[in-house]
Amino acid sequence: MTDTAEDLNYDCNYNMFLAKTMLPNLNKTDDRQKAVRWMKKLATCNKSIEEMKLRNDFMYYLVVNIQQGELQPPFTDPPPASALPDIAHLLPGGVAEVDLEEWREHAAGGTKKPMLYENSPDGGAFLAAQPIPRCGAFCYLAVVAREPKKD
């Protein structure tokens, strides 16, 4: 699979949109500020294809953290001033717990989409922008108008 700079930037921009949309999920102001600093840092990481892939891995994991409503390492600390380190060593459990290729496939619109997204007319775009409750249930109701049958 060849990743072009255009594809990688598209994926990053999409995840950036999701992160910005879900920022209110973070209850702590400090966490929101850290997430914004990470987003600004990641937006500057585009000097090579490998750096862009790594940036997208960080972006995906940041979106997951924001969606869950709480930042986990490495996002609990400010972003590094230097180049991004390899993310697999920063995540809880290290490389064994994280399949980065699966992350890249999912972020690139791979085949492992939830069934709800696959069956949604907009591919899940509406649902992805909705807040996810920390506890309780998430209900999605669609109302469709149809013309009455003529007798």
Secondary structure, 3 states (H helix, E strand, C coil): CCCCHHHHHHHHHHHHHHHHHHHHHCCCHHHHHHHHHHHHHHHCCCCCHHHHHHHHHHHHHHHHHHHHCCCCCCCCCCCCCCCCCCHHHCCCCHHHHCCHHHHHHHHCCCCCCCHHHHHCCCCCHHHHCCCCCCCCCCCCCCCCCCCCCCC
